[in-house]
Amino acid sequence: MIKKALAWLECGEIKRLDWYGHEGNPSQLLGDKQWPQRLLPLLITGKLQMRVPSIHTLGSYQNWLGYSGSNLAVQNPKLNISSIIKTKEPDFNELKFHLTGMAGDGNKGHIWLLRLMQELLNRENQTNKEITSNLRKVKLHFIGLEIDKSASLARELRYWGRAIMGENFDWTAHGNHQDTIRSMAKANIAVSCSKAETFSMASLEAMHLGNLLLRNRTGGWEEQLLDGINGFDLGETEQKPGKKEIELVHRLRNTLITPSKKLTAMSIAANKHSQIFQNIKYANWLLN
């Protein structure tokens, strides 16, 4: 279909082609070197208009094409709130983390998050009782795990989640969007620690639900995260959680260091920031 549409454009059967580049790494989808050479003159003349979901993704496309003009730009996805349920007032007596997304080949970072929780609990065991009494309970919910026979990673995640966290770990099978949103609404902190993302709609929906963000620097973090206001920056997450990430979550647990009043204010800020994405109009791009 891509080849056919470009052929129509090049021979004048259509005057303009609008292309939304959802793939974070375009060279994986279009590996042949002829693609940048073919697309570049069409972009320069404006016959081809390309849009990508985030500032982060834009950089990848600019490098791939060798082009940084206005005909290649960012078009953030619109937040569709029609199916998103209303939530209760935020409650931060406990920290209820969730990671939403299928396990797949490990891209979403489930293992990284389990390691973070393990390090956090190890640190709790090494802390004196006086400080421990001020620590919030931590819960973790994996939302959207596969349940088919071939989903070996998902099975491992369920096993190790329970082994590390006991009854404070829970999971939900991959289902419809409405069920996913209901599960997300029960949490109060959304974690995005993927190896690669183009934007992360799950993070955006979580913001609307009043979830704070723990966000690494993959696609969408520039637009979504206001560090210290609606969540916290995890930086460039490595294979294992570092001391900085462990210390961050440990401080979030401590009611003396991070009172519930502060977390509630951040929850309100997350919801407010998500409203920007409700007002996005694709017509601004398509009618340009």
C-alpha positions as CSV (number, residue, x, y, z in Angstrom):
1,M,0.0,0.0,0.0
2,I,2.9,2.4,0.8
3,K,4.5,1.7,-2.5
4,K,1.2,2.2,-4.4
5,A,0.4,5.5,-2.7
6,L,3.9,6.8,-3.4
7,A,3.6,5.8,-7.1
8,W,0.3,7.7,-7.4
9,L,2.0,10.7,-5.9
10,E,5.1,10.6,-8.1
11,C,3.1,10.2,-11.3
12,G,0.6,13.0,-10.3
13,E,-2.5,10.8,-9.8
14,I,-2.8,12.4,-6.3
15,K,-1.5,15.8,-5.3
16,R,-0.6,15.2,-1.7
17,L,0.0,12.3,0.6
18,D,-0.3,12.5,4.4
19,W,1.7,9.9,6.3
20,Y,1.6,9.3,10.0
21,G,4.8,7.5,11.1
22,H,3.8,5.5,14.2
23,E,6.9,3.3,14.1
24,G,9.6,4.6,16.5
25,N,12.5,3.4,14.3
26,P,11.5,3.8,10.6
27,S,14.5,1.9,9.3
28,Q,13.1,-1.3,10.8
29,L,9.9,-0.9,8.8
30,L,11.6,0.5,5.7
31,G,15.1,-0.9,5.7
32,D,16.1,-0.4,2.1
33,K,18.3,2.7,1.6
34,Q,16.1,3.8,-1.4
35,W,13.3,4.9,1.0
36,P,15.0,8.1,2.4
37,Q,16.2,8.9,-1.2
38,R,12.6,8.5,-2.5
39,L,10.8,10.3,0.3
40,L,13.2,13.3,0.6
41,P,12.3,15.2,-2.7
42,L,8.6,14.7,-2.0
43,L,9.0,16.2,1.5
44,I,11.0,19.1,0.2
45,T,8.2,20.0,-2.3
46,G,5.4,19.5,0.3
47,K,3.7,16.8,-1.8
48,L,4.4,14.5,1.1
49,Q,3.4,15.5,4.6
50,M,4.8,13.3,7.4
51,R,3.8,13.5,11.0
52,V,5.0,11.5,14.0
53,P,3.6,11.2,17.6
54,S,6.3,12.9,19.7
55,I,9.4,15.1,19.8
56,H,11.5,12.1,20.7
57,T,10.3,10.2,17.6
58,L,10.7,13.2,15.4
59,G,14.5,13.1,16.0
60,S,14.7,9.5,14.8
61,Y,12.8,10.4,11.5
62,Q,14.9,13.5,10.9
63,N,18.1,11.5,11.3
64,W,16.8,8.8,9.0
65,L,15.6,11.1,6.3
66,G,18.3,13.8,6.6
67,Y,15.5,16.4,6.7
68,S,14.3,18.8,9.4
69,G,11.8,21.0,7.5
70,S,8.2,21.9,8.4
71,N,6.7,19.1,6.2
72,L,8.0,16.6,8.8
73,A,6.5,17.5,12.2
74,V,4.9,16.3,15.4
75,Q,1.2,15.4,15.7
76,N,0.5,14.3,19.2
77,P,-2.3,11.7,19.5
78,K,-5.7,13.0,20.8
79,L,-6.9,11.7,24.2
80,N,-10.3,10.3,23.6
81,I,-12.1,10.4,27.0
82,S,-15.4,9.0,25.9
83,S,-14.6,5.6,27.3
84,I,-12.7,6.7,30.3
85,I,-14.5,6.4,33.7
86,K,-14.5,9.1,36.3
87,T,-12.3,8.4,39.3
88,K,-12.6,8.9,43.0
89,E,-10.6,11.4,45.1
90,P,-6.9,10.3,45.1
91,D,-5.8,8.2,48.1
92,F,-2.1,7.9,48.8
93,N,-2.2,5.9,52.0
94,E,-0.7,3.2,49.8
95,L,1.4,3.4,46.7
96,K,-0.4,1.4,44.0
97,F,1.9,1.1,40.9
98,H,0.7,-0.2,37.6
99,L,2.4,-1.1,34.3
100,T,-0.1,-1.4,31.5
101,G,0.8,-3.3,28.4
102,M,1.4,-6.8,27.1
103,A,4.7,-8.5,28.0
104,G,5.5,-9.4,24.5
105,D,9.3,-9.7,24.0
106,G,10.1,-7.6,27.1
107,N,10.0,-4.1,25.6
108,K,7.6,-2.7,28.2
109,G,10.1,-3.1,31.0
110,H,8.1,-5.5,33.3
111,I,11.3,-7.2,34.5
112,W,13.0,-3.8,35.2
113,L,10.0,-2.8,37.4
114,L,10.1,-6.1,39.3
115,R,13.7,-5.6,40.0
116,L,13.0,-2.1,41.3
117,M,10.3,-3.5,43.6
118,Q,12.7,-6.2,44.9
119,E,15.4,-3.6,45.6
120,L,12.9,-1.5,47.4
121,L,11.8,-4.3,49.6
122,N,15.4,-5.2,50.3
123,R,16.0,-1.7,51.4
124,E,13.0,-1.8,53.7
125,N,14.4,-4.9,55.4
126,Q,17.6,-3.0,56.1
127,T,15.8,0.1,57.5
128,N,15.3,0.6,61.2
129,K,11.8,0.2,62.6
130,E,11.3,3.9,63.4
131,I,11.7,4.8,59.7
132,T,9.8,1.7,58.5
133,S,6.8,2.9,60.4
134,N,6.6,5.9,58.2
135,L,6.7,3.9,54.9
136,R,3.6,3.4,52.8
137,K,2.8,-0.1,51.7
138,V,3.7,-0.7,48.0
139,K,1.5,-2.7,45.6
140,L,2.1,-3.6,42.0
141,H,-0.4,-4.4,39.3
142,F,0.5,-5.6,35.8
143,I,-2.4,-4.8,33.5
144,G,-2.8,-6.6,30.1
145,L,-0.7,-9.7,30.4
146,E,-1.1,-12.4,27.8
147,I,-2.6,-15.7,28.9
148,D,-2.1,-17.9,25.8
149,K,0.1,-21.0,25.9
150,S,2.9,-19.3,24.0
151,A,3.2,-16.4,26.4
152,S,6.2,-17.7,28.4
153,L,7.4,-14.3,29.5
154,A,4.0,-13.4,30.9
155,R,3.9,-16.6,32.9
156,E,7.4,-15.8,34.3
157,L,6.3,-12.3,35.3
158,R,3.2,-13.6,37.1
159,Y,5.4,-16.2,39.0
160,W,8.1,-13.7,40.0
161,G,5.7,-11.0,40.8
162,R,4.0,-13.2,43.4
163,A,7.3,-14.6,44.6
164,I,8.8,-11.1,45.3
165,M,5.7,-9.2,46.5
166,G,3.3,-11.9,47.7
167,E,-0.3,-10.6,48.1
168,N,0.8,-7.1,47.1
169,F,1.2,-8.2,43.5
170,D,-1.7,-8.6,41.2
171,W,-2.2,-8.9,37.4
172,T,-5.0,-8.6,34.9
173,A,-5.2,-10.4,31.6
174,H,-5.2,-8.6,28.3
175,G,-8.8,-7.5,27.6
176,N,-10.8,-4.7,26.1
177,H,-10.0,-1.0,26.6
178,Q,-12.8,-0.3,29.1
179,D,-11.7,-3.1,31.4
180,T,-8.1,-1.9,31.1
181,I,-9.1,1.7,32.1
182,R,-11.1,0.3,35.1
183,S,-8.0,-1.5,36.3
184,M,-5.8,1.6,35.8
185,A,-8.2,3.7,37.8
186,K,-7.6,1.5,40.9
187,A,-3.9,2.5,40.9
188,N,-2.3,5.9,41.7
189,I,1.1,5.7,40.0
190,A,1.7,4.7,36.4
191,V,5.1,3.5,35.4
192,S,6.5,3.8,31.9
193,C,9.8,2.1,31.6
194,S,9.8,0.7,28.1
195,K,12.9,0.2,26.1
196,A,11.2,2.1,23.3
197,E,8.0,4.0,22.8
198,T,6.6,6.5,20.3
199,F,4.2,8.3,22.7
200,S,2.6,5.9,25.2
201,M,-1.1,6.4,25.2
202,A,-1.3,4.3,28.4
203,S,0.7,7.1,30.2
204,L,-1.7,9.7,28.9
205,E,-4.8,7.9,29.9
206,A,-3.3,7.3,33.4
207,M,-2.7,11.0,33.7
208,H,-6.3,11.7,33.0
209,L,-7.2,9.2,35.8
210,G,-5.1,11.2,38.2
211,N,-2.2,8.7,38.2
212,L,1.3,10.2,38.9
213,L,3.8,9.3,36.3
214,L,7.1,7.5,36.8
215,R,8.4,8.0,33.2
216,N,11.7,7.2,31.4
217,R,12.8,9.2,28.4
218,T,11.2,7.3,25.6
219,G,8.7,8.8,23.1
220,G,6.3,11.2,24.6
221,W,8.2,12.1,27.8
222,E,8.8,15.7,26.7
223,E,5.1,16.3,26.2
224,Q,3.7,14.3,29.1
225,L,6.0,14.7,32.0
226,L,6.4,17.8,34.1
227,D,9.1,16.5,36.5
228,G,8.2,17.1,40.1
229,I,4.8,18.4,39.2
230,N,2.8,15.5,37.7
231,G,5.4,12.8,38.1
232,F,9.1,12.0,38.2
233,D,11.8,11.5,35.6
234,L,13.4,8.1,35.6
235,G,16.0,9.2,33.0
236,E,17.4,6.7,30.6
237,T,16.6,3.4,32.3
238,E,19.3,0.7,32.1
239,Q,18.9,-3.0,32.3
240,K,18.7,-2.8,36.1
241,P,17.3,0.0,38.3
242,G,20.0,2.3,39.6
243,K,20.5,3.9,43.0
244,K,18.7,7.0,41.8
245,E,15.5,5.2,40.9
246,I,15.5,3.1,44.1
247,E,16.1,6.2,46.2
248,L,13.3,8.1,44.4
249,V,10.6,5.5,45.1
250,H,11.9,5.0,48.7
251,R,11.4,8.7,49.2
252,L,7.9,8.5,47.7
253,R,7.1,5.8,50.3
254,N,8.1,8.0,53.2
255,T,5.2,10.0,54.5
256,L,7.5,12.4,56.3
257,I,9.5,13.2,53.2
258,T,6.6,13.0,50.7
259,P,3.3,13.8,52.5
260,S,0.0,12.7,50.9
261,K,-0.9,16.4,50.4
262,K,1.9,16.7,47.9
263,L,1.0,13.5,46.0
264,T,-2.6,14.7,45.8
265,A,-1.5,18.0,44.3
266,M,0.5,16.1,41.7
267,S,-2.4,13.8,40.9
268,I,-4.5,16.9,40.2
269,A,-1.7,18.3,38.1
270,A,-1.6,15.1,36.1
271,N,-5.2,15.2,35.3
272,K,-5.0,18.9,34.4
273,H,-2.0,18.3,32.1
274,S,-3.9,15.5,30.3
275,Q,-6.6,18.0,29.3
276,I,-4.2,19.6,26.8
277,F,-4.4,16.4,24.7
278,Q,-8.2,16.4,24.7
279,N,-8.3,19.5,22.6
280,I,-6.0,18.3,19.8
281,K,-7.5,18.6,16.4
282,Y,-6.1,16.6,13.5
283,A,-7.7,19.0,11.1
284,N,-4.9,21.5,12.0
285,W,-2.5,19.1,10.2
286,L,-4.7,17.7,7.5
287,L,-6.1,21.1,6.3
288,N,-2.8,22.9,6.5
